[in-house]
């Protein structure tokens, strides 16, 4: 089974995650903003449940808003297929960044760590580029 928490923040507690794990859940892909508590995330790790954190798994909505802004600023109108193609490219890139970062720093795939590391590196590079650091 796969769980897609999409309602509210802190929707899945440690106890809920324990129930999911013991019920055979193999993956949790967040669609809301932080629906899993820290305790729930610890349970996912303990049971080896594949975890797609909101910051990566839910990025499609933000990316689509960005694509809409590009269309508006350039006075363009893309077809549904064009938007889907661009979104697919963006999401594949996000996935690759998460995998590459976690493998480089942990030696294994961990989407939460990968998203955090990749995000940190992106901000750090921007700060260096702007002379802040």
GROMACS elastic network, one bead per residue, 0.5 to 0.9 nm:
[ bonds ]
;  ai    aj funct       b0    kb
    1    20     6  0.87445   500
    1    23     6  0.82225   500
    1    24     6  0.61960   500
    1    26     6  0.59310   500
    1    27     6  0.71326   500
    2    24     6  0.87555   500
    2    25     6  0.55689   500
    2    26     6  0.59456   500
    2    28     6  0.58644   500
    2    29     6  0.76340   500
    3    20     6  0.81069   500
    3    25     6  0.70029   500
    3    26     6  0.83063   500
    3    27     6  0.62980   500
    3    29     6  0.63516   500
    3    30     6  0.81013   500
    4    27     6  0.85633   500
    4    28     6  0.59336   500
    4    29     6  0.50973   500
    4    30     6  0.56205   500
    4    31     6  0.63878   500
    4    32     6  0.87744   500
    5     8     6  0.79898   500
    5    11     6  0.73117   500
    5    12     6  0.77091   500
    5    28     6  0.75711   500
    5    29     6  0.70187   500
    5    30     6  0.53477   500
    5    31     6  0.59425   500
    5    32     6  0.65171   500
    5    35     6  0.62284   500
    5    36     6  0.79930   500
    6     9     6  0.88463   500
    6    11     6  0.85979   500
    6    29     6  0.89822   500
    6    30     6  0.64364   500
    6    33     6  0.79689   500
    6    35     6  0.71086   500
    7    11     6  0.70559   500
    7    31     6  0.78876   500
    7    32     6  0.58093   500
    7    33     6  0.83889   500
    7    35     6  0.71483   500
    8    11     6  0.55359   500
    8    32     6  0.62156   500
    8    33     6  0.69504   500
    8    34     6  0.76671   500
    8    35     6  0.56171   500
    9    12     6  0.83492   500
    9    32     6  0.69906   500
    9    33     6  0.57943   500
    9    34     6  0.50580   500
    9    36     6  0.69994   500
    9    37     6  0.80395   500
   10    13     6  0.66194   500
   10    33     6  0.87118   500
   10    34     6  0.63137   500
   10    36     6  0.50120   500
   10    38     6  0.86625   500
   11    16     6  0.87604   500
   11    34     6  0.82501   500
   11    36     6  0.59737   500
   11    37     6  0.74320   500
   12    15     6  0.78835   500
   12    16     6  0.55063   500
   12    17     6  0.62985   500
   12    35     6  0.60460   500
   12    37     6  0.61739   500
   12    39     6  0.89559   500
   12    40     6  0.63962   500
   13    16     6  0.50238   500
   13    17     6  0.61300   500
   13    18     6  0.85088   500
   13    35     6  0.87857   500
   13    36     6  0.64452   500
   13    37     6  0.54766   500
   13    38     6  0.80694   500
   13    39     6  0.64579   500
   13    40     6  0.52279   500
   13    41     6  0.88024   500
   14    17     6  0.50306   500
   14    18     6  0.61081   500
   14    19     6  0.86685   500
   14    36     6  0.83333   500
   14    37     6  0.69225   500
   14    38     6  0.77376   500
   14    41     6  0.76015   500
   14    42     6  0.77222   500
   14    43     6  0.64282   500
   15    18     6  0.50123   500
   15    19     6  0.63550   500
   15    20     6  0.87631   500
   15    39     6  0.83500   500
   15    40     6  0.73645   500
   15    43     6  0.87073   500
   16    19     6  0.50551   500
   16    20     6  0.62877   500
   16    21     6  0.86723   500
   16    40     6  0.73329   500
   17    21     6  0.60951   500
   17    22     6  0.85678   500
   17    36     6  0.83996   500
   17    39     6  0.83091   500
   17    40     6  0.51471   500
   17    41     6  0.78686   500
   17    42     6  0.89471   500
   17    43     6  0.61542   500
   17    44     6  0.68938   500
   18    21     6  0.51154   500
   18    22     6  0.61733   500
   18    23     6  0.84959   500
   18    40     6  0.76037   500
   18    43     6  0.63232   500
   18    44     6  0.81251   500
   18    47     6  0.86422   500
   19    22     6  0.52139   500
   19    23     6  0.60343   500
   19    24     6  0.88138   500
   19    25     6  0.88189   500
   20    23     6  0.50595   500
   20    24     6  0.65255   500
   20    25     6  0.53226   500
   20    26     6  0.86069   500
   21    24     6  0.54274   500
   21    25     6  0.51616   500
   21    26     6  0.73506   500
   21    43     6  0.78875   500
   21    44     6  0.73619   500
   21    47     6  0.65421   500
   21    48     6  0.88679   500
   21    49     6  0.73781   500
   22    25     6  0.73476   500
   22    47     6  0.88159   500
   25    28     6  0.76619   500
   25    49     6  0.71172   500
   26    44     6  0.89507   500
   26    47     6  0.88319   500
   26    48     6  0.77707   500
   26    50     6  0.61506   500
   26    51     6  0.87262   500
   27    44     6  0.84918   500
   27    48     6  0.89091   500
   27    49     6  0.52743   500
   27    51     6  0.57925   500
   27    52     6  0.77252   500
   28    44     6  0.81949   500
   28    49     6  0.71311   500
   28    50     6  0.63070   500
   28    52     6  0.60981   500
   28    53     6  0.81603   500
   29    50     6  0.81851   500
   29    51     6  0.59952   500
   29    53     6  0.64263   500
   29    54     6  0.73558   500
   29    57     6  0.63726   500
   29    58     6  0.84448   500
   30    33     6  0.75095   500
   30    34     6  0.72598   500
   30    35     6  0.66855   500
   30    36     6  0.78439   500
   30    51     6  0.80307   500
   30    52     6  0.60321   500
   30    53     6  0.54975   500
   30    55     6  0.84689   500
   30    56     6  0.86472   500
   30    57     6  0.61610   500
   30    58     6  0.65934   500
   31    34     6  0.84091   500
   31    35     6  0.79562   500
   31    53     6  0.82936   500
   31    54     6  0.58194   500
   31    57     6  0.65871   500
   31    58     6  0.50389   500
   31    59     6  0.88113   500
   32    35     6  0.58473   500
   32    54     6  0.63577   500
   32    58     6  0.69438   500
   33    36     6  0.87598   500
   33    53     6  0.89110   500
   33    54     6  0.58235   500
   33    55     6  0.77368   500
   33    58     6  0.78785   500
   34    37     6  0.72760   500
   34    53     6  0.75323   500
   34    54     6  0.60348   500
   34    55     6  0.81962   500
   35    54     6  0.79964   500
   36    39     6  0.79081   500
   36    40     6  0.56866   500
   36    41     6  0.64585   500
   36    53     6  0.86205   500
   37    40     6  0.50792   500
   37    41     6  0.64257   500
   37    42     6  0.87537   500
   38    41     6  0.50900   500
   38    42     6  0.63127   500
   38    43     6  0.87769   500
   39    42     6  0.50733   500
   39    43     6  0.64096   500
   39    44     6  0.88349   500
   40    43     6  0.50434   500
   40    44     6  0.63312   500
   40    45     6  0.87682   500
   41    44     6  0.50201   500
   41    45     6  0.63544   500
   41    46     6  0.86281   500
   41    51     6  0.79127   500
   42    45     6  0.51603   500
   42    46     6  0.61429   500
   42    47     6  0.87314   500
   43    47     6  0.61501   500
   43    48     6  0.83434   500
   43    49     6  0.82244   500
   44    47     6  0.53571   500
   44    48     6  0.58784   500
   44    50     6  0.71812   500
   44    51     6  0.69076   500
   45    48     6  0.50083   500
   45    49     6  0.61639   500
   45    50     6  0.79639   500
   45    51     6  0.81556   500
   46    49     6  0.78049   500
   48    51     6  0.87482   500
   50   110     6  0.81581   500
   50   111     6  0.81834   500
   51   110     6  0.78380   500
   51   111     6  0.65793   500
   51   112     6  0.71317   500
   52    55     6  0.83806   500
   52    56     6  0.67295   500
   52    57     6  0.55345   500
   52    58     6  0.87175   500
   52   110     6  0.88349   500
   52   111     6  0.59495   500
   52   112     6  0.68130   500
   53    56     6  0.56750   500
   53    57     6  0.57981   500
   53    58     6  0.76787   500
   53   111     6  0.69018   500
   53   112     6  0.56812   500
   53   115     6  0.79992   500
   54    59     6  0.71916   500
   54   112     6  0.89131   500
   55    58     6  0.59093   500
   55    59     6  0.60595   500
   55   112     6  0.83603   500
   55   115     6  0.70497   500
   55   116     6  0.85416   500
   56    59     6  0.52769   500
   56    60     6  0.82779   500
   56    91     6  0.83638   500
   56    94     6  0.67525   500
   56    95     6  0.75042   500
   56    98     6  0.79894   500
   56   111     6  0.78375   500
   56   112     6  0.80915   500
   56   115     6  0.63188   500
   57    60     6  0.72328   500
   57    91     6  0.83720   500
   57    94     6  0.88092   500
   57    95     6  0.86109   500
   58    61     6  0.63818   500
   58    62     6  0.77588   500
   59    62     6  0.53128   500
   59    63     6  0.60654   500
   59    64     6  0.85706   500
   59    91     6  0.75668   500
   59    94     6  0.83672   500
   60    64     6  0.59649   500
   60    65     6  0.85445   500
   60    87     6  0.68495   500
   60    88     6  0.87145   500
   60    90     6  0.80262   500
   60    91     6  0.67208   500
   61    64     6  0.51402   500
   61    65     6  0.63038   500
   61    66     6  0.86889   500
   62    65     6  0.51209   500
   62    66     6  0.63138   500
   62    67     6  0.87610   500
   63    67     6  0.62486   500
   63    68     6  0.86496   500
   63    87     6  0.68394   500
   63    90     6  0.74054   500
   63    91     6  0.84627   500
   64    68     6  0.61884   500
   64    69     6  0.86402   500
   64    83     6  0.76998   500
   64    84     6  0.88995   500
   64    86     6  0.88446   500
   64    87     6  0.66744   500
   65    68     6  0.50107   500
   65    69     6  0.62729   500
   65    70     6  0.87450   500
   66    69     6  0.50363   500
   66    70     6  0.63227   500
   66    71     6  0.87279   500
   67    70     6  0.50729   500
   67    71     6  0.63001   500
   67    72     6  0.86836   500
   67    83     6  0.73910   500
   67    86     6  0.81441   500
   67    87     6  0.81691   500
   68    71     6  0.50880   500
   68    72     6  0.61901   500
   68    73     6  0.86324   500
   68    77     6  0.89194   500
   68    83     6  0.87700   500
   69    72     6  0.50687   500
   69    73     6  0.60630   500
   69    74     6  0.85113   500
   70    73     6  0.52225   500
   70    74     6  0.61048   500
   70    75     6  0.82510   500
   70    76     6  0.80291   500
   71    74     6  0.52842   500
   71    75     6  0.56931   500
   71    77     6  0.60881   500
   71    78     6  0.73264   500
   72    76     6  0.62926   500
   72    77     6  0.79451   500
   73    76     6  0.78071   500
   74    77     6  0.89494   500
   78    81     6  0.79131   500
   78    82     6  0.57772   500
   78    83     6  0.63776   500
   79    82     6  0.51491   500
   79    83     6  0.64001   500
   79    84     6  0.85961   500
   80    83     6  0.52020   500
   80    84     6  0.60827   500
   80    85     6  0.85495   500
   81    84     6  0.50076   500
   81    85     6  0.60326   500
   81    86     6  0.86124   500
   82    85     6  0.50737   500
   82    86     6  0.62294   500
   82    87     6  0.85306   500
   83    86     6  0.51796   500
   83    87     6  0.60153   500
   83    88     6  0.84466   500
   84    87     6  0.50255   500
   84    88     6  0.59193   500
   84    89     6  0.85402   500
   85    88     6  0.51044   500
   85    89     6  0.63067   500
   85    90     6  0.87659   500
   86    89     6  0.51268   500
   86    90     6  0.63036   500
   86    91     6  0.87357   500
   87    90     6  0.50193   500
   87    91     6  0.61121   500
   87    92     6  0.85060   500
   88    91     6  0.52098   500
   88    92     6  0.60955   500
   88    93     6  0.85490   500
   89    92     6  0.52210   500
   89    93     6  0.62283   500
   89    94     6  0.87682   500
   90    93     6  0.50852   500
   90    94     6  0.62835   500
   90    95     6  0.87007   500
   91    95     6  0.61437   500
   91    96     6  0.85490   500
   92    95     6  0.50521   500
   92    96     6  0.61453   500
   92    97     6  0.86224   500
   93    96     6  0.50430   500
   93    97     6  0.61361   500
   93    98     6  0.86648   500
   94    97     6  0.50946   500
   94    98     6  0.62652   500
   94    99     6  0.86655   500
   94   115     6  0.81869   500
   95    98     6  0.52258   500
   95    99     6  0.62081   500
   95   100     6  0.85118   500
   95   111     6  0.81486   500
   95   115     6  0.86437   500
   96    99     6  0.51238   500
   96   100     6  0.58394   500
   96   101     6  0.83385   500
   97   100     6  0.51784   500
   97   101     6  0.59294   500
   97   102     6  0.84385   500
   97   114     6  0.71270   500
   97   115     6  0.73756   500
   97   118     6  0.62397   500
   98   101     6  0.53749   500
   98   102     6  0.61294   500
   98   103     6  0.84745   500
   98   109     6  0.79310   500
   98   110     6  0.75911   500
   98   111     6  0.55725   500
   98   112     6  0.77867   500
   98   113     6  0.76298   500
   98   116     6  0.81511   500
   98   117     6  0.78248   500
   98   118     6  0.63518   500
   99   102     6  0.53761   500
   99   103     6  0.60077   500
   99   104     6  0.84413   500
   99   108     6  0.80773   500
   99   109     6  0.55111   500
   99   110     6  0.70386   500
   99   111     6  0.65988   500
   99   114     6  0.60171   500
   99   115     6  0.83688   500
  100   103     6  0.52407   500
  100   104     6  0.59810   500
  100   105     6  0.86279   500
  100   109     6  0.80056   500
  100   114     6  0.72866   500
  100   118     6  0.85117   500
  101   104     6  0.51268   500
  101   105     6  0.61741   500
  101   106     6  0.81081   500
  101   109     6  0.85070   500
  101   110     6  0.89269   500
  101   113     6  0.79786   500
  101   115     6  0.76772   500
  101   116     6  0.88205   500
  101   117     6  0.61691   500
  101   118     6  0.57981   500
  102   105     6  0.53179   500
  102   106     6  0.53088   500
  102   107     6  0.66348   500
  102   108     6  0.60907   500
  102   109     6  0.54499   500
  102   110     6  0.56863   500
  102   111     6  0.71035   500
  102   112     6  0.84925   500
  102   113     6  0.59963   500
  102   115     6  0.80073   500
  102   117     6  0.72366   500
  102   118     6  0.83169   500
  103   106     6  0.52998   500
  103   109     6  0.55729   500
  103   110     6  0.78369   500
  103   114     6  0.78522   500
  104   107     6  0.57844   500
  104   108     6  0.79353   500
  105   108     6  0.82179   500
  105   114     6  0.84756   500
  105   117     6  0.83220   500
  106   109     6  0.76742   500
  106   110     6  0.80778   500
  106   113     6  0.84673   500
  106   114     6  0.88220   500
  109   113     6  0.84868   500
  109   114     6  0.74754   500
  110   113     6  0.54679   500
  110   114     6  0.58060   500
  110   115     6  0.84536   500
  111   115     6  0.58700   500
  111   116     6  0.84269   500
  112   115     6  0.52590   500
  112   116     6  0.62352   500
  112   117     6  0.85749   500
  113   116     6  0.50734   500
  113   117     6  0.59311   500
  113   118     6  0.83676   500
  114   117     6  0.51235   500
  114   118     6  0.58644   500
  114   119     6  0.82900   500
  115   118     6  0.52301   500
  115   119     6  0.59424   500
  115   120     6  0.84346   500
  116   119     6  0.51874   500
  116   120     6  0.60378   500
  116   121     6  0.85842   500
  117   120     6  0.50796   500
  117   121     6  0.60972   500
  117   122     6  0.85703   500
  118   121     6  0.51797   500
  118   122     6  0.61895   500
  118   123     6  0.87534   500
  119   122     6  0.51616   500
  119   123     6  0.63349   500
  119   124     6  0.85975   500
  120   123     6  0.52475   500
  120   124     6  0.60348   500
  120   125     6  0.85591   500
  121   125     6  0.60022   500
  121   126     6  0.85121   500
  122   125     6  0.52731   500
  122   126     6  0.62952   500
  122   127     6  0.87279   500
  123   126     6  0.51057   500
  123   127     6  0.61820   500
  123   128     6  0.86957   500
  124   127     6  0.50791   500
  124   128     6  0.62511   500
  124   129     6  0.85693   500
  124   133     6  0.82386   500
  125   128     6  0.51342   500
  125   129     6  0.60519   500
  125   130     6  0.86187   500
  126   130     6  0.61476   500
  126   131     6  0.85380   500
  126   132     6  0.85922   500
  127   130     6  0.52118   500
  127   131     6  0.61629   500
  127   132     6  0.50852   500
  127   133     6  0.58562   500
  128   131     6  0.50010   500
  128   132     6  0.58811   500
  128   133     6  0.51606   500
  129   132     6  0.77070   500
  129   133     6  0.84491   500
  130   133     6  0.79531   500
